[in-house]
Amino acid sequence: MSSPDPAFYHPAPRTQRFCSQCGHTLSREIPPDDNRIRDLCTHCGAVHYQNPRNVVGVVPILDDRVLLCRRAIEPRHGKWTLPAGFMELGETTEQGAERENQEESGARIRIRSLFTVIDVPSVNQVHFYYLADVLGPQLAPGPETLEAGFFPLDAIPWKELSFRTVHTTLEHYLNDRRDGTFPTHRYAIDFRFPD
Ligand SMILES: [Zn+2]
């Protein structure tokens, strides 16, 4: 097996000390026939892989306004975000985006098209944002949201946004709205905003 390119090798953080199969203490080493350091159980041979996580969300539009939520949780407590969160088991990215919107804003929406796919290798995540029509002004924010509200597109609180992926997704939306066409944008960013 060839060694991974150091430029792309992002070692997994240690998240567990004991084997979930047999309870033995795990060691950090490269398993046979592998090329990366893993959490390996030298007692039963189980390899505890870690893989990137998907974040799914929506760009909810009502006429000339975008729906944003102010975060009631860390990280970025108090900052504004598009409704989004970690994908759950057993759902599609689209279903996850719809669920996160329901949990965080309570707005009724109709999902349109996949809009951004953003690799964030520095935190081992991939973010997916779908365009969505908001079907009415009623909101019912859940416990992860301090408040939710509709912002005119020329009054987006750019300095108070939570994450770089939210920032760039909104930038793409404004650009595409000028052009009148909404292709899917796929790209990578390598750091959080505004660290
Ligand atoms: Zn084990």
Residues whose N, C-alpha, C, O or C-beta is under 5 A from the ligand:
A	BS01	ZN	C19 Q21 C22 G23 H24 C41 H43 C44 G45 A46
